[in-house]
Amino acid sequence: MGGARAADSCLPPTPIPRYARDDMLRLARTIEETRAAIRGPRAAGRTVGLVPTMGFLHEGHLSLIRVAREHGADFVAVSIFVNPLQFAPHEDFQRYPRDEEHDRKLLEREGVDLLFLPSIDVMYPPNATTRVTVTGVAEALEGERRPGHFTGVATVVSKLFNIVQPELAVFGRKDAQQCAVIERMVRDLDIPIRLVFGETIREHDGLAMSSRNSYLMREQRALAPVLHRALRAGEDAIKHGIDRVESIEKLMHKMVAETAGVEVDYLVVVDPLTFRTPADFHRDLLVAGAVHIGKTRLIDNIRVAKNAIPHAHV
Ligand code: PAF
């Protein structure tokens, strides 16, 4: 359209970003609608990128959409589905924040092409009993504390991959173990999708953006950045040559223990491939943590590259 108007006025056509070729956000609520919406763009040679989310979108999600484009997606689909399968009965499925209208506005503004917004029945018809379980990496840390969580994630993500069949899919590194689990699943099941992981987007005080931050009351919100500060202290210790896991974990615990109202679930140094205690410090490491503030559970992590670790054999 922009090109035609420019031609009428004898001006050179205004280049239109590929992703904005039609600037309408299409909404699909069923699998058939989703596949139909993607058929045309795929036949036209466009590269489909998928950003799976549970909605209540924030800057972190929007950054993943941009990452999809930077990695070559010129048709971006976003899914919003609060997946009951990844919540234990005592967890926050019911109260998980939802705001469909606001999410749609944000996605429109971001130039997203397709929003897949299925109901629970669409994703899990009553007779569906198949689950995807990743072993190994999914069993440590979050897997230990949230039994069944990663089976819920792997099941819904593999369904989304089959429904959309994107060339690439983007996930946020804030959920580092989720990224590792999905990477394992894609390798083990030979799923022909390129995975891209986007960096964690933070508030001005370091708190990792998360839809769950909206649970925090003002006083709780003020306490929350201690998680990131503790992880930063762990990262600094590693970079300054401390190579005893217990010392680093103790240091991080001490920082959080000083903040009344914040309870540590875990603060650990792990191998980002296994999410278990690293065999040594001659490898990339991850400092990861989970804390409870009132009823809200927050997680975060920082990756420490091998080449930033003194004496690591590079
Ligand atoms: O990270 C999330 O928001 C969810 O775990 C995901 C990947 C959308 C699966 O429900």
Residues whose N, C-alpha, C, O or C-beta is under 5 A from the ligand:
A	BS01	PAF	P52 T53 M54 F81 N83 V153 V156
